[in-house]
């Protein structure tokens, strides 16, 4: 019974922390850019820059399509877990 109460109280905070961690790891750019050289190992954000920009030639249509695809998963996660996210952020708030 005590574990069930603990999970109900801690779940919004855990989900909020998970959303933050996912967003930071999804948008990671510097380390994959520095350490990965093969195109099939790169994360999406680095792959867009390294594969679609050649010198002074920018393939803007493909770059924008890749950016939309890269932005879709965090937007979907925020949309479905917004109630838990807000509850987790305001759980520690106290009344004035």
N, CA, C and O atoms as CSV, one atom per row, in Angstrom:
chain,resi,resn,atom,element,x,y,z
A,1,UNK,N,N,0.819,-1.186,0.000
A,1,UNK,CA,C,0.000,0.000,0.000
A,1,UNK,C,C,0.867,1.256,0.000
A,1,UNK,O,O,0.585,2.218,-0.714
A,2,UNK,N,N,1.913,1.234,0.800
A,2,UNK,CA,C,2.804,2.393,0.877
A,2,UNK,C,C,3.514,2.633,-0.455
A,2,UNK,O,O,3.704,3.780,-0.859
A,3,UNK,N,N,3.906,1.557,-1.136
A,3,UNK,CA,C,4.556,1.688,-2.436
A,3,UNK,C,C,3.611,2.298,-3.462
A,3,UNK,O,O,4.027,3.109,-4.289
A,4,UNK,N,N,2.354,1.915,-3.410
A,4,UNK,CA,C,1.354,2.461,-4.335
A,4,UNK,C,C,1.191,3.967,-4.130
A,4,UNK,O,O,1.085,4.715,-5.102
A,5,UNK,N,N,1.170,4.412,-2.886
A,5,UNK,CA,C,1.058,5.851,-2.591
A,5,UNK,C,C,2.311,6.578,-3.057
A,5,UNK,O,O,2.226,7.664,-3.631
A,6,UNK,N,N,3.464,5.985,-2.814
A,6,UNK,CA,C,4.716,6.604,-3.239
A,6,UNK,C,C,4.772,6.772,-4.755
A,6,UNK,O,O,5.206,7.811,-5.253
A,7,UNK,N,N,4.336,5.758,-5.481
A,7,UNK,CA,C,4.351,5.831,-6.945
A,7,UNK,C,C,3.406,6.916,-7.441
A,7,UNK,O,O,3.737,7.649,-8.372
A,8,UNK,N,N,2.227,7.022,-6.820
A,8,UNK,CA,C,1.289,8.066,-7.232
A,8,UNK,C,C,1.836,9.457,-6.975
A,8,UNK,O,O,1.597,10.370,-7.766
A,9,UNK,N,N,2.554,9.632,-5.899
A,9,UNK,CA,C,3.113,10.944,-5.572
A,9,UNK,C,C,4.332,11.249,-6.443
A,9,UNK,O,O,4.500,12.384,-6.889
A,10,UNK,N,N,5.165,10.276,-6.686
A,10,UNK,CA,C,6.421,10.493,-7.400
A,10,UNK,C,C,6.298,10.430,-8.914
A,10,UNK,O,O,7.196,10.897,-9.615
A,11,UNK,N,N,5.222,9.871,-9.438
A,11,UNK,CA,C,5.094,9.676,-10.884
A,11,UNK,C,C,5.191,10.975,-11.691
A,11,UNK,O,O,5.912,10.996,-12.688
A,12,UNK,N,N,4.507,12.053,-11.316
A,12,UNK,CA,C,4.650,13.289,-12.110
A,12,UNK,C,C,6.089,13.816,-12.142
A,12,UNK,O,O,6.551,14.288,-13.180
A,13,UNK,N,N,6.785,13.740,-11.028
A,13,UNK,CA,C,8.175,14.213,-10.993
A,13,UNK,C,C,9.081,13.335,-11.841
A,13,UNK,O,O,9.973,13.839,-12.525
A,14,UNK,N,N,8.863,12.041,-11.804
A,14,UNK,CA,C,9.663,11.116,-12.613
A,14,UNK,C,C,9.416,11.365,-14.095
A,14,UNK,O,O,10.357,11.368,-14.889
A,15,UNK,N,N,8.169,11.573,-14.470
A,15,UNK,CA,C,7.853,11.834,-15.880
A,15,UNK,C,C,8.433,13.168,-16.327
A,15,UNK,O,O,8.943,13.269,-17.442
A,16,UNK,N,N,8.368,14.198,-15.479
A,16,UNK,CA,C,8.954,15.489,-15.839
A,16,UNK,C,C,10.467,15.367,-16.027
A,16,UNK,O,O,11.018,15.932,-16.971
A,17,UNK,N,N,11.134,14.642,-15.149
A,17,UNK,CA,C,12.582,14.446,-15.285
A,17,UNK,C,C,12.909,13.635,-16.538
A,17,UNK,O,O,13.907,13.897,-17.210
A,18,UNK,N,N,12.072,12.660,-16.847
A,18,UNK,CA,C,12.280,11.858,-18.054
A,18,UNK,C,C,12.124,12.704,-19.308
A,18,UNK,O,O,12.892,12.550,-20.258
A,19,UNK,N,N,11.142,13.593,-19.321
A,19,UNK,CA,C,10.955,14.474,-20.475
A,19,UNK,C,C,12.158,15.386,-20.654
A,19,UNK,O,O,12.633,15.573,-21.775
A,20,UNK,N,N,12.658,15.960,-19.558
A,20,UNK,CA,C,13.858,16.800,-19.652
A,20,UNK,C,C,15.051,16.003,-20.185
A,20,UNK,O,O,15.765,16.476,-21.069
A,21,UNK,N,N,15.266,14.803,-19.655
A,21,UNK,CA,C,16.398,13.985,-20.087
A,21,UNK,C,C,16.273,13.602,-21.555
A,21,UNK,O,O,17.263,13.621,-22.287
A,22,UNK,N,N,15.061,13.254,-21.993
A,22,UNK,CA,C,14.859,12.905,-23.393
A,22,UNK,C,C,15.134,14.091,-24.300
A,22,UNK,O,O,15.777,13.939,-25.339
A,23,UNK,N,N,14.655,15.270,-23.922
A,23,UNK,CA,C,14.853,16.458,-24.745
A,23,UNK,C,C,16.336,16.806,-24.871
A,23,UNK,O,O,16.804,17.160,-25.953
A,24,UNK,N,N,17.060,16.706,-23.779
A,24,UNK,CA,C,18.500,17.010,-23.826
A,24,UNK,C,C,19.237,15.982,-24.684
A,24,UNK,O,O,20.077,16.353,-25.503
A,25,UNK,N,N,18.938,14.715,-24.509
A,25,UNK,CA,C,19.637,13.694,-25.282
A,25,UNK,C,C,19.213,13.703,-26.748
A,25,UNK,O,O,20.026,13.390,-27.618
A,26,UNK,N,N,17.964,14.052,-27.042
A,26,UNK,CA,C,17.497,14.092,-28.430
A,26,UNK,C,C,18.167,15.230,-29.184
A,26,UNK,O,O,18.498,15.082,-30.360
A,27,UNK,N,N,18.367,16.345,-28.532
A,27,UNK,CA,C,18.961,17.494,-29.189
A,27,UNK,C,C,20.484,17.537,-29.113
A,27,UNK,O,O,21.087,18.546,-29.477
A,28,UNK,N,N,21.100,16.486,-28.660
A,28,UNK,CA,C,22.556,16.443,-28.535
A,28,UNK,C,C,23.207,16.640,-29.900
A,28,UNK,O,O,22.825,15.999,-30.879
A,29,UNK,N,N,24.175,17.517,-29.953
A,29,UNK,CA,C,24.804,17.831,-31.228
A,29,UNK,C,C,26.329,17.757,-31.163
A,29,UNK,O,O,26.959,17.178,-32.048
A,30,UNK,N,N,26.916,18.334,-30.135
A,30,UNK,CA,C,28.367,18.507,-30.099
A,30,UNK,C,C,29.130,17.178,-30.018
A,30,UNK,O,O,30.032,16.941,-30.821
A,31,UNK,N,N,28.782,16.314,-29.067
A,31,UNK,CA,C,29.524,15.061,-28.916
A,31,UNK,C,C,29.371,14.126,-30.112
A,31,UNK,O,O,30.374,13.584,-30.576
A,32,UNK,N,N,28.168,13.913,-30.630
A,32,UNK,CA,C,28.096,13.070,-31.839
A,32,UNK,C,C,28.833,13.676,-33.026
A,32,UNK,O,O,29.389,12.943,-33.844
A,33,UNK,N,N,28.846,14.987,-33.130
A,33,UNK,CA,C,29.560,15.643,-34.229
A,33,UNK,C,C,31.059,15.422,-34.100
A,33,UNK,O,O,31.751,15.259,-35.105
A,34,UNK,N,N,31.562,15.416,-32.878
A,34,UNK,CA,C,33.001,15.270,-32.651
A,34,UNK,C,C,33.473,13.820,-32.730
A,34,UNK,O,O,34.584,13.559,-33.193
A,35,UNK,N,N,32.647,12.874,-32.284
A,35,UNK,CA,C,33.124,11.513,-32.121
A,35,UNK,C,C,32.672,10.522,-33.183
A,35,UNK,O,O,33.278,9.460,-33.324
A,36,UNK,N,N,31.633,10.838,-33.927
A,36,UNK,CA,C,31.129,9.895,-34.922
A,36,UNK,C,C,31.479,10.373,-36.327
A,36,UNK,O,O,31.255,11.534,-36.668
A,37,UNK,N,N,32.017,9.496,-37.117
A,37,UNK,CA,C,32.431,9.861,-38.469
A,37,UNK,C,C,31.588,9.183,-39.543
A,37,UNK,O,O,31.450,9.703,-40.650
A,38,UNK,N,N,31.027,8.031,-39.217
A,38,UNK,CA,C,30.231,7.298,-40.183
A,38,UNK,C,C,28.814,7.867,-40.235
A,38,UNK,O,O,28.214,8.147,-39.197
A,39,UNK,N,N,28.293,8.034,-41.423
A,39,UNK,CA,C,26.985,8.634,-41.600
A,39,UNK,C,C,25.863,7.772,-41.029
A,39,UNK,O,O,24.848,8.311,-40.587
A,40,UNK,N,N,26.018,6.457,-41.026
A,40,UNK,CA,C,24.952,5.598,-40.511
A,40,UNK,C,C,24.947,5.496,-38.992
A,40,UNK,O,O,24.026,4.898,-38.436
A,41,UNK,N,N,25.939,6.056,-38.291
A,41,UNK,CA,C,25.981,6.046,-36.836
A,41,UNK,C,C,25.548,7.379,-36.227
A,41,UNK,O,O,25.311,7.453,-35.021
A,42,UNK,N,N,25.442,8.413,-37.026
A,42,UNK,CA,C,25.157,9.745,-36.498
A,42,UNK,C,C,23.706,9.884,-36.061
A,42,UNK,O,O,22.807,9.238,-36.599
A,43,UNK,N,N,23.506,10.743,-35.070
A,43,UNK,CA,C,22.148,11.068,-34.666
A,43,UNK,C,C,21.530,11.973,-35.727
A,43,UNK,O,O,22.237,12.504,-36.583
A,44,UNK,N,N,20.230,12.144,-35.671
A,44,UNK,CA,C,19.508,12.838,-36.732
A,44,UNK,C,C,19.970,14.282,-36.910
A,44,UNK,O,O,20.133,14.739,-38.041
A,45,UNK,N,N,20.181,15.000,-35.822
A,45,UNK,CA,C,20.568,16.406,-35.948
A,45,UNK,C,C,21.933,16.578,-36.605
A,45,UNK,O,O,22.119,17.490,-37.411
A,46,UNK,N,N,22.874,15.730,-36.277
A,46,UNK,CA,C,24.204,15.811,-36.889
A,46,UNK,C,C,24.158,15.323,-38.331
A,46,UNK,O,O,24.826,15.881,-39.201
A,47,UNK,N,N,23.368,14.278,-38.585
A,47,UNK,CA,C,23.257,13.760,-39.943
A,47,UNK,C,C,22.678,14.773,-40.910
A,47,UNK,O,O,23.083,14.824,-42.072
A,48,UNK,N,N,21.733,15.582,-40.445
A,48,UNK,CA,C,21.157,16.625,-41.298
A,48,UNK,C,C,22.244,17.601,-41.732
A,48,UNK,O,O,22.339,17.945,-42.910
A,49,UNK,N,N,23.049,18.040,-40.799
A,49,UNK,CA,C,24.084,19.029,-41.113
A,49,UNK,C,C,25.197,18.421,-41.955
A,49,UNK,O,O,25.622,19.023,-42.942
A,50,UNK,N,N,25.675,17.241,-41.581
A,50,UNK,CA,C,26.845,16.693,-42.263
A,50,UNK,C,C,26.527,16.130,-43.649
A,50,UNK,O,O,27.380,16.176,-44.536
A,51,UNK,N,N,25.333,15.608,-43.850
A,51,UNK,CA,C,25.012,14.995,-45.139
A,51,UNK,C,C,24.351,15.946,-46.126
A,51,UNK,O,O,24.455,15.741,-47.336
A,52,UNK,N,N,23.682,16.968,-45.646
A,52,UNK,CA,C,22.924,17.834,-46.555
A,52,UNK,C,C,23.592,19.171,-46.851
A,52,UNK,O,O,23.054,19.964,-47.623
A,53,UNK,N,N,24.739,19.434,-46.263
A,53,UNK,CA,C,25.474,20.663,-46.575
A,53,UNK,C,C,26.825,20.257,-47.143
A,53,UNK,O,O,27.633,19.625,-46.461
A,54,UNK,N,N,27.060,20.619,-48.375
A,54,UNK,CA,C,28.326,20.320,-49.055
A,54,UNK,C,C,28.961,21.626,-49.502
A,54,UNK,O,O,28.565,22.199,-50.517
A,55,UNK,N,N,29.932,22.091,-48.756
A,55,UNK,CA,C,30.603,23.342,-49.103
A,55,UNK,C,C,29.647,24.513,-49.006
A,55,UNK,O,O,29.140,24.821,-47.928
A,56,UNK,N,N,29.401,25.164,-50.132
A,56,UNK,CA,C,28.484,26.297,-50.163
A,56,UNK,C,C,27.110,25.919,-50.686
A,56,UNK,O,O,26.287,26.801,-50.933
A,57,UNK,N,N,26.840,24.636,-50.861
A,57,UNK,CA,C,25.556,24.188,-51.404
A,57,UNK,C,C,24.682,23.688,-50.253
A,57,UNK,O,O,25.016,22.711,-49.584
A,58,UNK,N,N,23.576,24.364,-50.038
A,58,UNK,CA,C,22.621,23.997,-49.003
A,58,UNK,C,C,21.369,23.440,-49.660
A,58,UNK,O,O,20.760,24.106,-50.497
A,59,UNK,N,N,20.985,22.244,-49.295
A,59,UNK,CA,C,19.755,21.660,-49.814
A,59,UNK,C,C,18.631,22.001,-48.842
A,59,UNK,O,O,18.265,21.193,-47.988
A,60,UNK,N,N,18.086,23.220,-48.985
A,60,UNK,CA,C,17.163,23.763,-47.999
A,60,UNK,C,C,15.897,22.937,-47.841
A,60,UNK,O,O,15.414,22.780,-46.720
A,61,UNK,N,N,15.357,22.416,-48.896
A,61,UNK,CA,C,14.141,21.615,-48.785
A,61,UNK,C,C,14.349,20.369,-47.942
A,61,UNK,O,O,13.539,20.063,-47.067
A,62,UNK,N,N,15.422,19.658,-48.201
A,62,UNK,CA,C,15.718,18.448,-47.438
A,62,UNK,C,C,16.131,18.772,-46.005
A,62,UNK,O,O,15.824,18.015,-45.084
A,63,UNK,N,N,16.823,19.892,-45.814
A,63,UNK,CA,C,17.204,20.304,-44.455
A,63,UNK,C,C,15.961,20.615,-43.629
A,63,UNK,O,O,15.855,20.184,-42.481
A,64,UNK,N,N,15.027,21.357,-44.203
A,64,UNK,CA,C,13.806,21.696,-43.471
A,64,UNK,C,C,12.950,20.463,-43.200
A,64,UNK,O,O,12.353,20.357,-42.129
A,65,UNK,N,N,12.880,19.534,-44.141
A,65,UNK,CA,C,12.134,18.295,-43.917
A,65,UNK,C,C,12.772,17.475,-42.792
A,65,UNK,O,O,12.067,16.901,-41.962
A,66,UNK,N,N,14.102,17.423,-42.768
A,66,UNK,CA,C,14.797,16.725,-41.690
A,66,UNK,C,C,14.585,17.384,-40.344
A,66,UNK,O,O,14.463,16.698,-39.330
A,67,UNK,N,N,14.539,18.711,-40.321
A,67,UNK,CA,C,14.302,19.435,-39.063
A,67,UNK,C,C,12.900,19.177,-38.530
A,67,UNK,O,O,12.706,19.056,-37.320
A,68,UNK,N,N,11.926,19.094,-39.424
A,68,UNK,CA,C,10.561,18.776,-38.990
A,68,UNK,C,C,10.507,17.361,-38.417
A,68,UNK,O,O,9.870,17.129,-37.389
A,69,UNK,N,N,11.174,16.419,-39.079
A,69,UNK,CA,C,11.209,15.048,-38.556
A,69,UNK,C,C,11.955,14.968,-37.227
A,69,UNK,O,O,11.587,14.181,-36.354
A,70,UNK,N,N,12.994,15.774,-37.072
A,70,UNK,CA,C,13.752,15.767,-35.819
A,70,UNK,C,C,12.966,16.402,-34.683
A,70,UNK,O,O,13.147,16.025,-33.525
A,71,UNK,N,N,12.098,17.355,-34.990
A,71,UNK,CA,C,11.326,18.029,-33.954
A,71,UNK,C,C,10.059,17.282,-33.571
A,71,UNK,O,O,9.486,17.558,-32.517
A,72,UNK,N,N,9.607,16.352,-34.387
A,72,UNK,CA,C,8.336,15.667,-34.144
A,72,UNK,C,C,8.311,14.823,-32.859
A,72,UNK,O,O,7.348,14.951,-32.102
A,73,UNK,N,N,9.302,13.970,-32.563
A,73,UNK,CA,C,9.199,13.150,-31.340
A,73,UNK,C,C,9.106,13.946,-30.044
A,73,UNK,O,O,8.256,13.613,-29.218
A,74,UNK,N,N,9.927,14.984,-29.802
A,74,UNK,CA,C,9.734,15.745,-28.560
A,74,UNK,C,C,8.380,16.443,-28.495
A,74,UNK,O,O,7.796,16.543,-27.417
A,75,UNK,N,N,7.875,16.923,-29.615
A,75,UNK,CA,C,6.565,17.575,-29.615
A,75,UNK,C,C,5.471,16.580,-29.261
A,75,UNK,O,O,4.570,16.901,-28.486
A,76,UNK,N,N,5.536,15.390,-29.812
A,76,UNK,CA,C,4.538,14.361,-29.506
A,76,UNK,C,C,4.607,13.958,-28.036
A,76,UNK,O,O,3.573,13.796,-27.387
A,77,UNK,N,N,5.812,13.797,-27.511
A,77,UNK,CA,C,5.963,13.420,-26.104
A,77,UNK,C,C,5.422,14.510,-25.191
A,77,UNK,O,O,4.712,14.208,-24.232
A,78,UNK,N,N,5.742,15.772,-25.467
A,78,UNK,CA,C,5.200,16.871,-24.669
A,78,UNK,C,C,3.677,16.920,-24.760
A,78,UNK,O,O,3.007,17.167,-23.757
A,79,UNK,N,N,3.128,16.691,-25.939
A,79,UNK,CA,C,1.677,16.772,-26.104
A,79,UNK,C,C,0.950,15.701,-25.292
A,79,UNK,O,O,-0.079,15.989,-24.680
A,80,UNK,N,N,1.465,14.473,-25.276
A,80,UNK,CA,C,0.783,13.402,-24.567
A,80,UNK,C,C,1.037,13.396,-23.066
A,80,UNK,O,O,0.213,12.892,-22.303
A,81,UNK,N,N,2.158,13.945,-22.635
A,81,UNK,CA,C,2.498,13.903,-21.216
A,81,UNK,C,C,2.458,15.279,-20.555
A,81,UNK,O,O,3.078,15.470,-19.509
A,82,UNK,N,N,1.747,16.235,-21.136
A,82,UNK,CA,C,1.727,17.596,-20.612
A,82,UNK,C,C,1.145,17.675,-19.196
A,82,UNK,O,O,1.651,18.435,-18.370
A,83,UNK,N,N,0.105,16.912,-18.904
A,83,UNK,CA,C,-0.485,16.953,-17.563
A,83,UNK,C,C,0.507,16.489,-16.505
A,83,UNK,O,O,0.626,17.112,-15.450
A,84,UNK,N,N,1.219,15.396,-16.780
A,84,UNK,CA,C,2.236,14.915,-15.843
A,84,UNK,C,C,3.396,15.896,-15.742
A,84,UNK,O,O,3.959,16.087,-14.664
A,85,UNK,N,N,3.747,16.506,-16.842
A,85,UNK,CA,C,4.849,17.465,-16.875
A,85,UNK,C,C,4.550,18.664,-15.979
A,85,UNK,O,O,5.393,19.066,-15.177
A,86,UNK,N,N,3.373,19.226,-16.110
A,86,UNK,CA,C,2.995,20.385,-15.288
A,86,UNK,C,C,2.878,19.985,-13.821
A,86,UNK,O,O,3.318,20.721,-12.937
A,87,UNK,N,N,2.288,18.829,-13.562
A,87,UNK,CA,C,2.169,18.362,-12.186
A,87,UNK,C,C,3.537,18.113,-11.553
A,87,UNK,O,O,3.734,18.388,-10.369
A,88,UNK,N,N,4.467,17.602,-12.327
A,88,UNK,CA,C,5.814,17.358,-11.803
A,88,UNK,C,C,6.571,18.638,-11.532
A,88,UNK,O,O,7.346,18.712,-10.579
A,89,UNK,N,N,6.356,19.645,-12.354
A,89,UNK,CA,C,7.039,20.916,-12.131
A,89,UNK,C,C,6.472,21.693,-10.958
A,89,UNK,O,O,7.205,22.406,-10.273
A,90,UNK,N,N,5.169,21.564,-10.718
A,90,UNK,CA,C,4.541,22.327,-9.634
A,90,UNK,C,C,4.382,21.531,-8.363
A,90,UNK,O,O,3.801,22.040,-7.405
A,91,UNK,N,N,4.863,20.318,-8.307
A,91,UNK,CA,C,4.695,19.474,-7.119
A,91,UNK,C,C,5.405,20.049,-5.897
A,91,UNK,O,O,4.934,19.866,-4.775
A,92,UNK,N,N,6.494,20.720,-6.086
A,92,UNK,CA,C,7.233,21.256,-4.948
A,92,UNK,C,C,6.848,22.683,-4.586
A,92,UNK,O,O,7.404,23.259,-3.651
A,93,UNK,N,N,5.924,23.244,-5.302
A,93,UNK,CA,C,5.513,24.618,-5.041
A,93,UNK,C,C,4.723,24.693,-3.731
A,93,UNK,O,O,3.968,23.785,-3.385
A,94,UNK,N,N,4.915,25.775,-3.036
A,94,UNK,CA,C,4.181,25.982,-1.789
A,94,UNK,C,C,3.312,27.213,-1.901
A,94,UNK,O,O,3.578,28.113,-2.697
A,95,UNK,N,N,2.287,27.237,-1.105
A,95,UNK,CA,C,1.370,28.376,-1.122
A,95,UNK,C,C,1.988,29.496,-0.302
A,95,UNK,O,O,2.422,29.295,0.832
A,96,UNK,N,N,2.019,30.708,-0.915
A,96,UNK,CA,C,2.589,31.929,-0.462
A,96,UNK,C,C,2.693,32.220,0.941
A,96,UNK,O,O,3.190,33.282,1.316
